[in-house]
């Protein structure tokens, strides 16, 4: 689970869904999420059809809560 507050990650869109582009050095998720991870669900909601803007907005809206981020390991990105 991702704790409340800023996560310190940058997400970009891909044909497969939102992908972690960068995990910042100060991120609370450093060592848990990795560059290239495909985000397939947020709080058990399927995110594979979401773009980076949508998932970033929803993560931000839920910033006062714990968030469950489900990923698949590094994917080959096709933007």
CORURPE-V956876 format. One record per residue. N is the residue number from 1. RES is the residue in three letters. OMEGA is omega in radians with two decimals (* if undefined). Layout:
BEGIN
n->N res->RES omega->OMEGA
n->N res->RES omega->OMEGA
END
This chain:
BEGIN
n->1 res->UNK omega->3.07
n->2 res->UNK omega->-3.10
n->3 res->UNK omega->3.04
n->4 res->UNK omega->3.12
n->5 res->UNK omega->3.14
n->6 res->UNK omega->-3.08
n->7 res->UNK omega->3.13
n->8 res->UNK omega->3.07
n->9 res->UNK omega->3.05
n->10 res->UNK omega->-3.07
n->11 res->UNK omega->3.04
n->12 res->UNK omega->-3.14
n->13 res->UNK omega->3.00
n->14 res->UNK omega->3.11
n->15 res->UNK omega->-3.10
n->16 res->UNK omega->-3.10
n->17 res->UNK omega->-3.12
n->18 res->UNK omega->-3.08
n->19 res->UNK omega->3.04
n->20 res->UNK omega->3.12
n->21 res->UNK omega->-3.08
n->22 res->UNK omega->2.96
n->23 res->UNK omega->-3.08
n->24 res->UNK omega->-3.12
n->25 res->UNK omega->-3.11
n->26 res->UNK omega->-3.08
n->27 res->UNK omega->3.06
n->28 res->UNK omega->-3.13
n->29 res->UNK omega->3.11
n->30 res->UNK omega->-3.09
n->31 res->UNK omega->3.10
n->32 res->UNK omega->3.02
n->33 res->UNK omega->-3.09
n->34 res->UNK omega->3.07
n->35 res->UNK omega->3.12
n->36 res->UNK omega->3.09
n->37 res->UNK omega->3.08
n->38 res->UNK omega->3.13
n->39 res->UNK omega->-3.07
n->40 res->UNK omega->3.11
n->41 res->UNK omega->3.02
n->42 res->UNK omega->-3.08
n->43 res->UNK omega->3.12
n->44 res->UNK omega->3.02
n->45 res->UNK omega->3.13
n->46 res->UNK omega->-3.11
n->47 res->UNK omega->-3.03
n->48 res->UNK omega->3.09
n->49 res->UNK omega->-3.12
n->50 res->UNK omega->3.00
n->51 res->UNK omega->-3.08
n->52 res->UNK omega->-3.12
n->53 res->UNK omega->-3.10
n->54 res->UNK omega->-3.09
n->55 res->UNK omega->3.10
n->56 res->UNK omega->3.13
n->57 res->UNK omega->-3.12
n->58 res->UNK omega->3.09
n->59 res->UNK omega->-3.14
n->60 res->UNK omega->3.13
n->61 res->UNK omega->-3.12
n->62 res->UNK omega->-3.00
n->63 res->UNK omega->3.12
n->64 res->UNK omega->-3.09
n->65 res->UNK omega->2.91
n->66 res->UNK omega->3.14
n->67 res->UNK omega->3.10
n->68 res->UNK omega->3.14
n->69 res->UNK omega->-3.14
n->70 res->UNK omega->-3.08
n->71 res->UNK omega->2.88
n->72 res->UNK omega->-3.14
n->73 res->UNK omega->-3.04
n->74 res->UNK omega->3.14
n->75 res->UNK omega->3.02
n->76 res->UNK omega->-3.01
n->77 res->UNK omega->2.97
n->78 res->UNK omega->-3.07
n->79 res->UNK omega->*
END
